[in-house]
Amino acid sequence: MSRSNSTANRDIAHHLHPYTNAARHAETGPIVIERGEGIYVFDDQGNRYIEALAGLWSVAVGFGEQRLVDAATAQLGKLPFYHTFAHKSNLPAIELAEKLAEITPEGLNHAFFTNSGSEANDTIIKMVWYYNNALGRPEKKKFLARNGGYHGVTVASASLTGLVNNHRDFDLPAIPVRHLTCPHFYRYGNPGETEAQFLDRLMAELETVIAEEGAETIAAFIGEPIMSAGAFCRRPRAIGPVCRRSAASTTFWSWPTR
Ligand SMILES: Cc1ncc(COP(=O)(O)O)c(C=O)c1O
């Protein structure tokens, strides 16, 4: 098959995109982003865009930040990679773990590094299961999550994600999880219900589900302080403090132990 050598056609020919309709992509092609500067990105046609999502929430300091370029360049020259399996460590990992312990709430003193939010959530699922196995309660493995919640794309984290399209045709959920009502008052509040009553209803639902499943089978609840995919609704005011943190904006409330 002959194709012109444009960047867009090369993308269509060889690059499979996540969260993209592949058939439509073959017709429309990509917007090829070429460079970034502060809050802007520029495509290969010279168009400038305000990048309101900051990449995928991961370019919080803006594009082309010289301090990051300098730090990355220096580290690439010195030691581009080293793992931390089997008692190995390296100074950047130690310094970052130390910094995270300093700026996170009291009691969060150790960092476990992963490559993405999805992998972070898969890891914390494994840690919760491991913890419960170690304590001799192998039945305490189920997760509670919210409809509309977004927790990632890997098999376990996508199972926690409460979006039908992320489950359908992928045979998910693949781990034991129950999804509860999306805490979006505007969309899911009943006629005449106040926000406080809505919150009471959701808390009652949570307690009912725990009673149905058996508290001794529930490992943890996962929720976002601010839902992204679930329509950017904020956490209802009355919900209590954060206990465990995994991905940047994802919160685990670990369930009371027996
Ligand atoms: C709340 C939340 N959890 C998990 C993830 C998954 O992170 P990643 O895309 O880095 O795998 C995201 C990504 O947007 C997220 O917003």
The ligand as an ORCA input file, in Angstrom:
! r2SCAN-3c Opt
* xyz 0 1
  C      -7.627      9.736     39.375
  C      -6.776      8.989     38.415
  N      -6.319      7.774     38.773
  C      -5.552      7.063     37.923
  C      -5.205      7.540     36.670
  C      -4.365      6.696     35.743
  O      -3.126      7.268     35.560
  P      -2.242      6.958     34.264
  O      -2.948      7.558     33.096
  O      -0.932      7.624     34.583
  O      -2.116      5.468     34.150
  C      -5.649      8.809     36.279
  C      -5.290      9.337     34.945
  O      -5.776     10.320     34.499
  C      -6.464      9.548     37.166
  O      -6.942     10.769     36.821
*
